[in-house]
């Protein structure tokens, strides 16, 4: 029961049938997508009194239509939600709702609400077990079942209030930012259509969220009365959304499904984007190269078009050919850390030692700008190791291990780096920091086991 209640602390945007990708959901990172999320959410985050630099929008590879916050200042959006959305304004409505959860402190208050639910559950278990011990087995099980149902009902009622509050806060942030609430309403209507399919299976009192019809009724008048209601969505942002949605389809959908959405007869930029990766996944390298080349012909200076050309070449086992477009993408994106990491990987994959200095340079910049990128630290460690700098390879390993919670490896690697990097240099100081913090974590873990 405690595990079940804990899982509910992930405050989500909507009700949706459970659906997960094979092997479980994972985080998807893409430079173009993250830049779009940052730009579409900045005004909303500011309206909530938060700093856009502190709030991250994270994409999850999961086909269900959902979004949620867990802790900290991160909003998690499922890939299925992006595919279901018709425009950027609908996604902004989702983000506004989730930012409402963050700004209103709902995860923290959700943890507080769980405590009385746990007490009610434990009390029912004690009484039920007493009845079982007295010989009333059926009655005892009934007491435990009723207690747990009551606890869950109380918690879910509290959760539905939070969802309604986040709806109202999100609407207010959209208005303050000058963004229309049309998208919020239209997306709720999509959810309402989904609910109709499961109408006979939905108990409104056992949902984490109010039903969509109720949410629409509560919000419509205020959204329509807002001065921003008639505002048009930014055309440039909508264009970016169409590109990202198409690229994402190529990546997460089965190739045949992508080609149904973006058939060969469609010669739009979005269709080329979607088909490039779909053909690559499907094992048609010539077609994938042709679609990616069509993007570069359309705009040779677009760094994201150069990136997908380089990524497809790299994944096809052609790292040397990938370096040119990835270098252009890195320069064109002002050394975006995700793109720079891919360039660094390509340089290493050539197995040409002459490329290692450039790999180390771009990967150092990438890790400085995105220091929680495990893949970038792994690539930097590899580049240092292949160049013979085992001390800094150990430091990169320490960074990665610390990030992943492997404190023992972090301590050992950091101490090796400390012993072999010149004292009082920036790298030596960083190794000292990791050795101390990870060492403290290991010591604390030992104390807890006693």
Secondary structure, DSSP 8 states (H G I E B T S, - for coil): -HHHHHHTTSEES--------TT---EE--HHHHHHHHHHHHHHHHHTT--TTT-EEEEE--SS--EEE-SSSEEEEEHHHHHH-SSHHHHHHHHHHHHHHHHTTHHHHHHHHHHHHHHHHHHHHHHHHHHHHTT-HHHHHHHHHHHHHHHHHHHHHHHHHHHHHHHHHHHHHHHHTT--SHHHHHHHHHHHHHHHHTGGG--GGG-SS--HHHHHHHHHHHHHHSTTTT----HHHHHHHHHHHHHHHHHHS-HHHHHHHS-TT--SHHHHHHHHHHHHHHT-HHHHHHHHHHHHHH-TT-HHHHHHHHHHHHHTT-HHHHHHHHHHHHHHTTS-HHHHHHHHHHHHHTT-GGGHHHHHHHHHHHHHHSTT-HHHHHHHHHHHHHTT-HHHHHHHHHHHHHHTT-HHHHHHHHHHHHHHS-TTSHHHHHHHHHHHHHHHHHHHHHHHH-
